């Protein structure tokens, strides 16, 4: 199975490295192109994959295309190669761009899988969810699972859930970085050296996340295990609740989800100007 990447940014690089590292994919059968030719040449030199000059040349060479460009560029790229996409699998990671829009841009010629990954894929700790369009085969689904499982966890969902996935795990790393930064700032405020405060904050978040995944206990139970009656943790939790931290995170996921929906609607309107 020959796979090709249109776009060689950080996410494409992480996926290629994960795929090749898993042993399930060969560098000789992995292709890439990018409008910045230096980017694809560097990636080819680093990973041993095959660089191609443009999207048209790439699509003609491969069985499955991974679309790893910015959302505002995605549909134009697909339209430019829709003839060559006939009978092929198109896997898109463009946020907010729905399967219907991608299908329309491809002229109905390709089988489409839409994926929402996240940036921890760069350290093989990613979380991705994917949805399958009409005509997608079991072999297609297995390929998507292999690719995204090589850099973390992958879950198949209904497409209607992908905007919420975007709001939670797609945007979520930024929320957690803000938490780590804020915890470290709190430590500095109370007298800790900044480098020590940052290391303690990051390791605390990492350890807490692993406690959730490895024990399978509900976060509320794990929280209660830390919060002794009348102790320091309860004092801290009281302050967080007073400041509305829980509501703030709920609102952040909602706002990011709504923005993803908005991006998809804008793309759909551009695909079908003047009506359905």
N, C-alpha and C positions, 0 to 999 in steps of 0.2 A: 504494500500500500504506500503510494507516494503522497506525501503531505507537503503543502506549501503555505508559507506565511506571507501575507501582504501587510507590511508594516513590521519594523524591527525595533520597536521600543522596548521598554523594560519588561512588560508583560510577555511579549513574544519571546524575548530572550530567556526569561524564566521558564516558559513552557518548553522551549527547545532544549534547554539544559536538563530539565526534568525528564522529558521524553527520552533523550539519549542516555541519561543516567539510569533510567529504569531498565535499559537493555531490551525494551520492546520495540524500539525504533532504530533505524539505521541512519547514520549521517548521509550516506550516499543517496538515500531516498527522501531526504528532507531538504526543501528548497525555500528560499526567501527572497523578497525584493523590498525596496523602500525608495521613496522619492529622494531621500538623502543617500546617495550611492555609497558614501564613506561608511555609513552605519551598517549596511548589509555586508560590505567587504570585511569590516572588522568582525562581524558576527561569524562570517564564513571562515575567517582565519582562526578565530577562537574555538569554534565548535566543529569545524570540518564539514559543515553543510555546503550546499551548492547555491551560490548567488546568481540571481537572474536580473536582467536589466529593468524589467517592468512587470506590471500585473498581467498584461496579456501573455507575455512569454511564460510567466509562472503558471497561469491557469491551464495553459495548453499542455503542460508537462506533468500535472499531478492529478490524483484521484480525489483528494480532499483539500479544500482551501480554508485556511483560518484567517478571518478578516480581523486584523488587529490595528485598526486605524481609529482616529478620533470620530466620535459619533457624527459630527457635522460633515465629515468626508465620506462616511460609509456608503451611503446610497449611490453617490456619484461614482465611486470606485466600482461598485457592483454593476451599475448600468454600463460602464465602459467595457466590461468583459462578459456581458450576459450571454452572448452567443457561445463563447468558449466554455461557459459553465454548464452547458447542456448535459444532463445526466450525472452531474457531479455533486458532491456533498459540500455545502457551504456552512462553516461554523463561524458565527459572529460573536465577538465580545464587546461590540459597540453598545454602550449603555443607552437604554431607552428606545432603541430601534427594534421594533417588533417584527415578528416573523412575517406578517402580512406585508409590511413595507419592504422587507428584504426579498420576499417572493416576487413582489411586483417589480422591483428593480432588476431582478434576475430574469424577468420575462416568464416566470413560471417554469423555467428550465432546470432549476437546481433543487435539491433536497436541502432543507434549511434546519440547522440547530442553532438556537440562541443561547448564549452562556453569559452568566454574570460571575466572573472570578473576583478575587481581591488581591491587593499588593503583597500580602505575606506569602504568596506563591513564590516571591523572589528568594525566600529562605525555606521553601518547600513546606510551608505551614499554611497554605492557602485554604480558602473555603469557597467552593464554586457550586452554583446550581445551574441546571440547563433544562431547556424545554425543546421538544421536537415538533417540527412542522409536518405537514402532510407528506406522505410517501417515504418518510425516514424509515430505514430498515433496522433490523436488529443488529446487523453488522455496523451500521452507522452509529448507533447508540453505544455499542461496545467500544468503538474507536474514541468517541468523545469521553467516555468513562476512563479509558486508559490514559488519554492525554492529560486530563485535569486531575486524575488521581495521582499522577506522577509528581505533582507539586502540592499535594494536600488531600483534602476531602472533596468529593463530588456527589451531588444529589440530583436526581431527576425530579422535576416538579412540573405542575401545570404552568403554562406561560403567564396566566393571570397572576401568579405569585411572584414573578421575577422582579416586578417593580418593588415589592416589599423586600425581596432579597437584596436588591440594590440599596435600599434605605438602611438595611441592617448590616449585612456583611460586606457589601460593596463599599459603602461609605464608612462602615464601622471602625476600621483601623484608625481613621483620623480622630474619631471620638476617643479611642483608647489612648492615642498619643497625647491628646489633651489631658486626659486623666493622669498619665505618667508625668507629664510636664508639671501639672498642678501639684501632684503629690511631692515631687522633687522641690518645687518652690516652697511648699509648706515646710519641708525639712530644712531648707536654707533659712527660712524665716525664723526657725527655732534653733538655729546655730550650727547646723551640719554643713560641712564643706560641700560645694555644689556637685563635684564629681561623685562623692560618696552618696549624696542624696539621690542622684539620678540612678546610680546602680541599684540602690536599695528599692527605689520605686519600680524600676523595670523588672527586677527579679521578683518583687512582690506580686505584680500583675501576672507575670509568667507563671509563678507558682500557684496563684489562685486559679488561673484558667486551667492548669493541669489538674488541680484538685477536682474541678467540675467534670472534666472529661474522663479522668481515670477512676474516680469513685462512683460516678453516675448518680451522685446525690444532688438533690435540689439545692440551688444556691442559697435559698433561705435557711436550710438546715445547716449548711456550712457556715453561713454568717452567724447563726446562733451558737455554733461551737466556739467561735472566737469571742463572742460578746458575753463576758461574765457579768453577773448582776452587780450593778453599781460600779463597774469598772471603766477603764479608759476607752475601750471600744464603743461602749454604749454612749459615752459622752460625745465621741466623734460622730457616731451615727445620728444622734439627736441633732447635731449641727447640720449634717447633710440633709436630713429630712426638713429641717427648718428652712433651708435655702432652696428646697424644691429640686434637688438633684435628680430624683427619680422621675419627676415630671419633665425635667429638661431632656433626659435621654429619650423618654417616650416621644416628646415633641420633635427631637432631632430625627428619629427614624421616620416619623410621619412626614416631616418636611422634605426629607430626601426622597421618600417614596413618591410624594406628590410631584416633585421635580422630575423624577424619572418618567412618570406618567405624562407630564407636560412635554418632555422631549419626544416621547413616542407619538403623541398626538400631532406635534409639529411636523415630525417626519412623515406621518401618514397623510397630513394635509398637503405636503409638498409632493407626495406620490400621487395623490388623487386631487389635483386642483379643481375647485369648483364643484365638488361633491364626491359621492362615493363612486 
